Amino acid sequence: MDTLKEKLQQRVLEGLDLRKDTSDEELYASIDRVLLESSKEDYILMKEKRLLRREIFNSIRRLDVLQDFIEDPSVTEIMVNGPDKIFVEKNGAIYLSDKNFVSQQKLENIIQQIVAQSNRIINEANPIVDARLSDGSRVNIVLPPIAIDGATVTIRKFPKNPITIEQLLAYESITEEAAEVLHKLVIAGYNIFISGGTGSGKTTFLNVLSNYIPQEERIITIEDSAELQIRNIPNLVRMEVRNANTEGLKGITIRDLIKTALRMRPDRIIIGEVRDGAAFDMLQAFNTGHDGSLSTGHANSPADMLSRLESLVLMGADIPLLAVRKQIASAIDIMVHLGRLRDRSRRVLEITEVLGCVEGEIQLNPLYTFLENGEKEGRVSGCLQKINDLVHTEKLQSAGLAWSTYSYEHTASGGKEGSI
């Protein structure tokens, strides 16, 4: 089948006029013509014709064997380990696909096609790149000889329609009570930092929280690779990092974008993720009157995230550790920690208030903590339990909101009304 596909594809390419752009309709017409001519030589079943038609089109115009996975809504991650091994993630489980690229060269051609769409460059001098697809899916690529067994491509897909808080409630990722608390905190302008491990849902949760931002505000988003799906803010400015290239085009870093954002009259600044010395600039932005700003970072717990932020800030600025801790404690009001449990479900594991820096140590006040109470049919059961009250309620009061007057109904767990 692969040999026949290559032969037919070559005939299609030979029949195209490369001096002009070919539309999708014209390409399909050329493929149909070649398939019709081929049927006179070798009998091809109608089912095989339809399959060949789609695969040849995908190979020439789209992402070849990856296109079917891109279009499959049940696939959440695609992992290419060289031309012969393609793994996909579905429902939290990873499977080896029966598809592969015809050659290493074909895989490398697809890689160049992907990075060109994101205005990035990848080659032996720059063998690692982050990019994105037109639908916002995140792509990481590593070329040989860094990737020993062939070019590696990892694609994290994002849903066409962003996940809503209602869906998170249905998945039992968060309780209705905690969701309403976060709703109030976002409206009131608390600076919120989301932490978690790889694949824990940080970007998804950041999108959910952004839906709580009042529509009349001006929002600036800053990302390494644009993947946030904020759709409810009319006055939205999206900015993306630009890597330096071999032609001498100057790179634009997250630090550059944060400094620029401060001059763009934002009400809030949303930083997709901090992973280097840009953490210092993030704290400066959070501390300069842009209440309600949001960001994310990789860590195993809120306390670990604070320690990591300290290290990242010290990478970007030569200042005493005590001053760094005071900056962090002043900039971040709330930390939301996400995790992926052993049943592969993504949950909010902790919501913590940052109280301040006392005697050189950052003080935390856990508001909600996920308490597990066993397993049922292979799924971990449990929910966020309220531990403490919010201490710093000044922003809530300024927004006309009260921490103590919220009543809720635990629809997911069947609980009764209560109050915070």
N, C-alpha and C positions, 0 to 999 in steps of 0.2 A: 504493500500500500504506500509506504514511504517513498519507494523508488518510483512508482507511478506518479505520485504527487510531485516529486522533484522534476520529472520529465515534463509533466503538463505545465508546471509553474514556469519552467524555462521557455516553453512555447508561448505562454502568455506574455512574458517579458519581451521576447523577441518580436511579438506583434504590436507592442506599444510604441507610440511616437514619443520618444524621450525628450523631444524638443519643446514639448508643451505639457502643461499640467493635465493630468488625467483625473476626471471626477470619479467618484465611487460608482456611479451608474455606468460610466464607460468601462471601468475596470471589470465590473460584473458582466457586462456585455462581451468583453474579450474572453473572460473565463468561460462563459456559456458557449461561445463559438468554438473554443479549443476542446471543450468537453464533447460537443456535438461531433466534431471531426474525429476525435479519438474513439467515439462509440462506433464509428464505421470500421475502425481497425480492430479494436478489442471490445468485447461486450462488457459493459459496466452496468451493474444494477442501479436502479434509480436511487436507492438509499445511499449507495456509495457516491453517486454523483452529487447529491446534496451535501454530503460530508466533505467531498473534495472541493466543491464550490466554496464552502465556508472556510476550509483550512487554507486554500490557496489565497483567498482574499485576505485572511488574517495574516498570512505569512508576508504578503506584499505590502499591505497598507497598515496593519495594526501590529500586535505583539506576538504573532505566530502562535505557538502552542499555549502561551500564557493567557491569550485573549478569552478563552472559554472560562478559565478560572476567575479572571477579572469580572466577567459578566455573571458569574454564579453567586447569588446573594448569600448562599450558605457557607462560602469560603471566606474566612476572615484573615488568613495569612498564607502567602505563597513563598516557598523557600527553594531556591534553585542552587544546588550544589554541583556546579559543572553542567555540561550539556546533557548528561545521561540520568541525572537524579533530580526529580522535582517533587518536593513534599508540599502538602497543603494541610491547613488546619480547618477542621469543621467541628463545631460544637465543642471546642476545647480539646479535641483529640487530633493528633497528627498522623497523616496517612501518606504512603509513598504512591505517587501517581504512576499510571502506565504510559504517560506521555513523556517525550523527550525532544530535544533539538536534534536536527539532522547532523549538526557539526558544531564544533567550538566556534567556528567563524560566524555561523548563523546567530549563535548566542551573543557574540560580541557585537554583531550588527544591531541586534535588538537593544543591547545596552547603550550603544551610541544614539540610537533613536530616542530612548528614554531620557538620557541626560540632555540631549539637544532641546527637548521640549521644555526643560527647566532652566535653560540657558547656563548649563554647567559643562565642564570639560573633564573627561576621564581618560587617562593614558598611563604609560609606564612611569612617567614623572609624577603623576597625580593619580595613584591607583585606587584611592578610596574616595567615594563621594556620596552625599545624601541628596536625593532629588524627590520629585513627586510626580504622580500621573495627573492627567487633566481632571480626574474626578476627585483629586485631593489625597489619594492614597500615598502613603509614605514609602519611599524606596531607599534602600541602602545597597551599595554595590562595591565589591572588592575584586580587583583584577589580579591575575597571576603576575609576578611570582609570589605576591603576598598571599593570595589564595592558592594553596599548593595544588589542589586537585581540579583547578579550573575556575573560571569566573563564578562568583557567588552573588546572587541577587536575592534580597529579602524584601517582600512587599507587604506592608501592613495596610490592609484595606479599611476604609471607613464607609459607613452606610450612607446611601444617597440622601436619606432623610435623617438628620441628627437625632440621636436618642433623646427622649424627653424624660422629665422627672416622673411622669406617669409610668413609663416603661421601667425605669429603675425601681419604682415601687412594686410593679408587677413581678419583677425579677427578685424582689426582696433584697436588693442591694442596699437599701436604706429604708428607715421607717418613715412614716408620714410625719411623725412628730419632729424628727431630726431634719427632714426636708423643709418643714415650715420654719424651723429655727434658722437654717441656712438662708432661706428666703428673706427673712427679716434682716439678717446680718449683712447680706449683699445690698439690700435697699438702703440700709443705714450707713453704708460706706466703710465697713470693716475690711481691712486688707487681709486677704485670705491666701494662704499658701497650701497647695495640694501636693502631698508626697505619696510615694508608693514605688513598688518594684516594676520591672519591665512587664508590660502587658496587663497591668492592674487596672487600667482604664482612666488614667490621669487626664488625658486630652478629652476623652468623652465627658468626664465629670466637669471639666473646665467649661466645655460647651453648655452643659446643663446649667451651671451656675450663671453663665453669661445671659441666659434667658430671663434671669431675675433683674437684670440691670434696667432701670427706667429708660424708655425709648428716646426721651428728649436729650440724653447725655451724649457727649462726643467721646468716642472710644478709639484708642490707638492700639493695634495689636502688633507684636514684634515676635518673629519666629525664625528659627534656623531654616525650616522648610515649611511653607504655608500649609497648614492642615486644619486649623480651627474652622468651624462651620457656624459662625455667628450670623444669624439672619434677621434678628428682630431689632437691630440698631440701624436707623437710617444714616446717622452721622458717624460712619465707621471708616477708619483709615487702616489699611492692612499693609505691613511692611515685612520684607523678607531679606535675610542675609544674602550677600553676594560674595562668592569666593573669588580670590584673585586668579587670573588665568595666565597662560603662557605668553599672551600678547601684551602683558604689562598692565592690563586693566586692574585698577586698584580694588582690593577686596573691601567690602563693607561688613563690619562685624556687628554683633548684637550690641556691643558697647557703643558703637557709632550711632546705631538706631535709637538706643535709649536716650542718648544726649540730644539727638534730633527731635525725638518725641516730646521732650520737655519744652520745646519751642513751638509746638503745634497746638497749644491751648487744649490739651486733653482734660476731660473730667476724670477718666480712669485710664490706666495703662495695663494691658494684658500681655504678659511675656510668656510665650509658649513653654519654654523650659530653660532653666539656668544650669549650666554644667561646667563653667569656667570662671575666669576673673570678672565676667560680666555681672556676677552676683553683687559685686560692690556697687555697680551702677544701678542695679535693680533696687537695692536698699535706698540709694539716694533718691530714686524716683518715688518710692513708696513714702519717703520721709519729707517730700517737698509739697505736701498738700494734695496729692492725688489719691484721696481716700477712696476705698473700694476697689483698689487694684488687685490683680490676680496673677499668680504664677505657679509653676510646677517644678518638681525636682525628684530625682531618684533617691530613695532611702528605704530602710527597713522599718522605721518608726519615726514619729515626730522628733524625739530626742536625737536620733541618728541624723535626721535631716538638719537640725540646728547645728550639729557638729560638722556636718559636711558643708553647710553654708559658711561656717567659720573658716574652714580650709579654703573654700573657693574665693572668699573675700580676700584672704591673705595672699592668694595668687595674684590678685589684681591691685592690691594696695599695700604699702608698707606702713601699717599702723598697728598699735598695740592690740593684743587680744582682747583686753577689757573694753577698749573702744569699739571693737568689732561686735562684741556681745551686746553692748548697749545699743548699737545701731540696729542689730537684728531685733532685739526686744522692743525697740521703739517703732520699727517699720512693720512688723508682722503682728497682727491681732489674733488671727485664728489659723490653726493648722488642721487640715483634713487629711487623714491617712487612709489610703486604699490598699487592699490586698487581694490576692488571688488564692483562694482556699484549695485544699486538696481535692475537692470535687470540681475544680476549675471555675467555680463561680467567683465573680468579682463583687466584693463587698466594701462598704465603708466600715473601717475597723475602729476608727477613733476620730473624735472631734475635740480639739484641745485649744484652750485659750492661752496665749502668751501673756503672762502677767507683767513681766519686767525683769530687770537685772538686779539682783540683790546679792551683795557681797561677792561680786564677780561671777555669779552663776545665774543663768536664765531660768526663771521660775515658770512652771507650766501648771495649768489648772484643767485637768481632764473633764470635759463636759459630758461626753458620751463615749462609751466603750462597748465594742462588740463582745457579747458573752455567748459562748457556744453551749448548747445543751444536748448535743448528741447528733446522730445521723438518722435520716429516714429515707429509705429507698435510694441509698447512695448519695444523698444530698445532705450537706451540713446544715443543721438547723440552729437557729439562734437569732438574736437581733441586737440592735444598739440599745443599751440601757443608760438612762440618765444617771450621772455620777455626782456632778456638782452644778451649782448655779454659775452663771456668768458674773464675773466680778466687775469688769469695766463696762458699765451700761450707758456711759455718757453719749456715745454715738446713737444708740437706740433712742434715748430720750430726746436728743436733738432732732431726730427724724420723726418724732411723735409716735414711737413704737414702744411697747412695754414688754419686757422679758417675762413678766409674771402673769400676764392675762391671757395667754394662749391656751385654748382647749383643743383637744385632738381626739381622734377616734382611730385606734389601731386596726384599720380595715384588713391589713395583711395577716395579723396574728389573731384577730377576733377579740381584741381587748376592748375595754370600756373607756368612756371618756375620763379624762384626767386633766391636771394642770401642772404647769412647770413652776 
